[in-house]
Amino acid sequence: MKEFPTINKRTITSAIATVYDPMGWYIPLLHRAKVFLQSLWKDPYEWDAGLPKEKADERHIQCFEGGVILESAEKIPYEICADQFCITLEAPSAVERVTFPPDIVLHEHKVQWKFTQEGK
């Protein structure tokens, strides 16, 4: 993912827009990023003005080549699946980095983020 020197509404919108998702499979992964962007419109931030550090650090998801970094305050066990590859996080930490095998290209496979039975 492209690194931006300044975090502002424009760079956040650009980062979200770079995720190619015509079928909507990444919606569970991108939802928090979109909610964060919506929260910026509630506050009087200018389009190109840098965000305060405490606001810029409220990131909840970050995509990287071959996987995702998930941030969740809930400690509920969950499972991330793409194609036949699944990883179960029984005791997730606040930030988890999930890397998929090289043969899985994320935009070609359905990715699921679901809570396991123990988390219900």
MARRO-384120 format. One record per residue (C-alpha): residue in three letters; residue number from 1; x, y, z. Coordinates in Angstrom, 1 decimal. Layout:
N
<site res="ALA" n="NUM" u="X" v="Y" w="Z"/>
...
//
This chain:
120
<site res="MET" n="1" u="0.0" v="0.0" w="0.0"/>
<site res="LYS" n="2" u="1.2" v="3.5" w="-0.8"/>
<site res="GLU" n="3" u="2.6" v="5.5" w="2.1"/>
<site res="PHE" n="4" u="1.3" v="9.1" w="2.4"/>
<site res="PRO" n="5" u="3.5" v="11.8" w="4.0"/>
<site res="THR" n="6" u="0.4" v="13.6" w="5.4"/>
<site res="ILE" n="7" u="-2.8" v="11.9" w="6.6"/>
<site res="ASN" n="8" u="-5.9" v="13.9" w="5.6"/>
<site res="LYS" n="9" u="-9.3" v="13.3" w="4.1"/>
<site res="ARG" n="10" u="-7.9" v="13.2" w="0.6"/>
<site res="THR" n="11" u="-5.3" v="10.5" w="1.4"/>
<site res="ILE" n="12" u="-7.7" v="8.4" w="3.4"/>
<site res="THR" n="13" u="-10.3" v="8.5" w="0.6"/>
<site res="SER" n="14" u="-7.5" v="7.6" w="-1.9"/>
<site res="ALA" n="15" u="-6.3" v="4.6" w="0.2"/>
<site res="ILE" n="16" u="-9.9" v="3.2" w="0.5"/>
<site res="ALA" n="17" u="-10.5" v="3.7" w="-3.2"/>
<site res="THR" n="18" u="-7.4" v="1.7" w="-4.2"/>
<site res="VAL" n="19" u="-9.0" v="-1.5" w="-3.0"/>
<site res="TYR" n="20" u="-10.6" v="-3.2" w="-6.0"/>
<site res="ASP" n="21" u="-13.8" v="-4.9" w="-4.8"/>
<site res="PRO" n="22" u="-16.4" v="-5.2" w="-7.5"/>
<site res="MET" n="23" u="-18.3" v="-8.1" w="-5.7"/>
<site res="GLY" n="24" u="-18.2" v="-6.5" w="-2.2"/>
<site res="TRP" n="25" u="-16.2" v="-9.3" w="-0.6"/>
<site res="TYR" n="26" u="-14.0" v="-6.9" w="1.3"/>
<site res="ILE" n="27" u="-16.9" v="-5.1" w="2.9"/>
<site res="PRO" n="28" u="-16.3" v="-6.6" w="6.4"/>
<site res="LEU" n="29" u="-12.7" v="-5.6" w="6.2"/>
<site res="LEU" n="30" u="-13.2" v="-2.1" w="4.8"/>
<site res="HIS" n="31" u="-16.2" v="-1.2" w="6.9"/>
<site res="ARG" n="32" u="-14.2" v="0.4" w="9.8"/>
<site res="ALA" n="33" u="-12.1" v="2.4" w="7.4"/>
<site res="LYS" n="34" u="-15.2" v="3.8" w="5.8"/>
<site res="VAL" n="35" u="-16.8" v="4.6" w="9.1"/>
<site res="PHE" n="36" u="-13.6" v="6.4" w="10.1"/>
<site res="LEU" n="37" u="-13.8" v="8.5" w="7.0"/>
<site res="GLN" n="38" u="-17.4" v="9.3" w="7.7"/>
<site res="SER" n="39" u="-16.4" v="10.5" w="11.2"/>
<site res="LEU" n="40" u="-14.0" v="12.9" w="9.7"/>
<site res="TRP" n="41" u="-16.8" v="14.7" w="7.9"/>
<site res="LYS" n="42" u="-18.6" v="15.3" w="11.3"/>
<site res="ASP" n="43" u="-15.6" v="17.3" w="12.5"/>
<site res="PRO" n="44" u="-14.5" v="20.6" w="10.8"/>
<site res="TYR" n="45" u="-11.4" v="19.1" w="9.0"/>
<site res="GLU" n="46" u="-10.5" v="20.6" w="5.7"/>
<site res="TRP" n="47" u="-10.0" v="18.3" w="2.6"/>
<site res="ASP" n="48" u="-6.2" v="18.8" w="2.5"/>
<site res="ALA" n="49" u="-5.5" v="19.8" w="6.1"/>
<site res="GLY" n="50" u="-3.4" v="17.3" w="8.1"/>
<site res="LEU" n="51" u="-5.3" v="15.5" w="10.9"/>
<site res="PRO" n="52" u="-4.2" v="15.8" w="14.5"/>
<site res="LYS" n="53" u="-2.0" v="12.9" w="15.6"/>
<site res="GLU" n="54" u="-4.6" v="11.4" w="17.9"/>
<site res="LYS" n="55" u="-7.2" v="11.4" w="15.1"/>
<site res="ALA" n="56" u="-4.7" v="10.0" w="12.5"/>
<site res="ASP" n="57" u="-3.8" v="7.1" w="14.8"/>
<site res="GLU" n="58" u="-7.4" v="5.8" w="14.9"/>
<site res="ARG" n="59" u="-6.8" v="3.5" w="12.0"/>
<site res="HIS" n="60" u="-8.6" v="0.2" w="12.2"/>
<site res="ILE" n="61" u="-7.5" v="-1.7" w="9.1"/>
<site res="GLN" n="62" u="-4.5" v="-1.6" w="6.8"/>
<site res="CYS" n="63" u="-4.1" v="-3.6" w="3.7"/>
<site res="PHE" n="64" u="-0.7" v="-4.8" w="2.5"/>
<site res="GLU" n="65" u="0.4" v="-7.0" w="-0.4"/>
<site res="GLY" n="66" u="-0.7" v="-10.5" w="0.5"/>
<site res="GLY" n="67" u="-2.8" v="-9.8" w="3.5"/>
<site res="VAL" n="68" u="-4.4" v="-7.4" w="6.0"/>
<site res="ILE" n="69" u="-3.8" v="-5.9" w="9.4"/>
<site res="LEU" n="70" u="-6.9" v="-6.0" w="11.5"/>
<site res="GLU" n="71" u="-7.5" v="-3.9" w="14.7"/>
<site res="SER" n="72" u="-10.4" v="-4.8" w="16.9"/>
<site res="ALA" n="73" u="-11.1" v="-3.8" w="20.5"/>
<site res="GLU" n="74" u="-13.2" v="-7.0" w="20.9"/>
<site res="LYS" n="75" u="-11.4" v="-10.1" w="22.1"/>
<site res="ILE" n="76" u="-13.9" v="-12.4" w="20.4"/>
<site res="PRO" n="77" u="-12.3" v="-15.3" w="18.5"/>
<site res="TYR" n="78" u="-12.7" v="-15.0" w="14.8"/>
<site res="GLU" n="79" u="-11.6" v="-16.7" w="11.6"/>
<site res="ILE" n="80" u="-10.2" v="-15.2" w="8.4"/>
<site res="CYS" n="81" u="-10.6" v="-17.3" w="5.2"/>
<site res="ALA" n="82" u="-9.6" v="-16.9" w="1.6"/>
<site res="ASP" n="83" u="-10.2" v="-19.7" w="-0.9"/>
<site res="GLN" n="84" u="-9.2" v="-22.9" w="1.0"/>
<site res="PHE" n="85" u="-6.9" v="-21.1" w="3.4"/>
<site res="CYS" n="86" u="-8.3" v="-20.3" w="6.9"/>
<site res="ILE" n="87" u="-6.7" v="-19.0" w="10.0"/>
<site res="THR" n="88" u="-8.5" v="-19.0" w="13.3"/>
<site res="LEU" n="89" u="-7.5" v="-16.5" w="16.0"/>
<site res="GLU" n="90" u="-8.7" v="-18.0" w="19.3"/>
<site res="ALA" n="91" u="-7.3" v="-15.2" w="21.5"/>
<site res="PRO" n="92" u="-6.9" v="-12.3" w="19.2"/>
<site res="SER" n="93" u="-4.8" v="-9.3" w="20.3"/>
<site res="ALA" n="94" u="-5.8" v="-5.7" w="19.6"/>
<site res="VAL" n="95" u="-3.9" v="-5.8" w="16.3"/>
<site res="GLU" n="96" u="-3.5" v="-8.9" w="14.2"/>
<site res="ARG" n="97" u="-1.5" v="-9.2" w="10.9"/>
<site res="VAL" n="98" u="-2.9" v="-11.9" w="8.7"/>
<site res="THR" n="99" u="-0.8" v="-13.0" w="5.7"/>
<site res="PHE" n="100" u="-2.2" v="-15.2" w="3.0"/>
<site res="PRO" n="101" u="-0.2" v="-17.8" w="1.0"/>
<site res="PRO" n="102" u="1.4" v="-16.5" w="-2.2"/>
<site res="ASP" n="103" u="-0.9" v="-18.5" w="-4.4"/>
<site res="ILE" n="104" u="-4.0" v="-16.6" w="-3.1"/>
<site res="VAL" n="105" u="-4.5" v="-13.3" w="-4.9"/>
<site res="LEU" n="106" u="-7.0" v="-11.4" w="-2.7"/>
<site res="HIS" n="107" u="-9.0" v="-9.8" w="-5.5"/>
<site res="GLU" n="108" u="-9.6" v="-13.3" w="-7.0"/>
<site res="HIS" n="109" u="-10.9" v="-15.0" w="-3.9"/>
<site res="LYS" n="110" u="-13.8" v="-14.5" w="-1.5"/>
<site res="VAL" n="111" u="-12.4" v="-13.4" w="1.9"/>
<site res="GLN" n="112" u="-14.5" v="-14.1" w="4.9"/>
<site res="TRP" n="113" u="-14.1" v="-12.6" w="8.4"/>
<site res="LYS" n="114" u="-16.4" v="-14.5" w="10.8"/>
<site res="PHE" n="115" u="-16.7" v="-15.0" w="14.5"/>
<site res="THR" n="116" u="-16.3" v="-18.6" w="15.7"/>
<site res="GLN" n="117" u="-18.7" v="-20.6" w="17.9"/>
<site res="GLU" n="118" u="-16.9" v="-19.7" w="21.1"/>
<site res="GLY" n="119" u="-17.4" v="-16.0" w="20.3"/>
<site res="LYS" n="120" u="-21.2" v="-16.2" w="20.1"/>
//
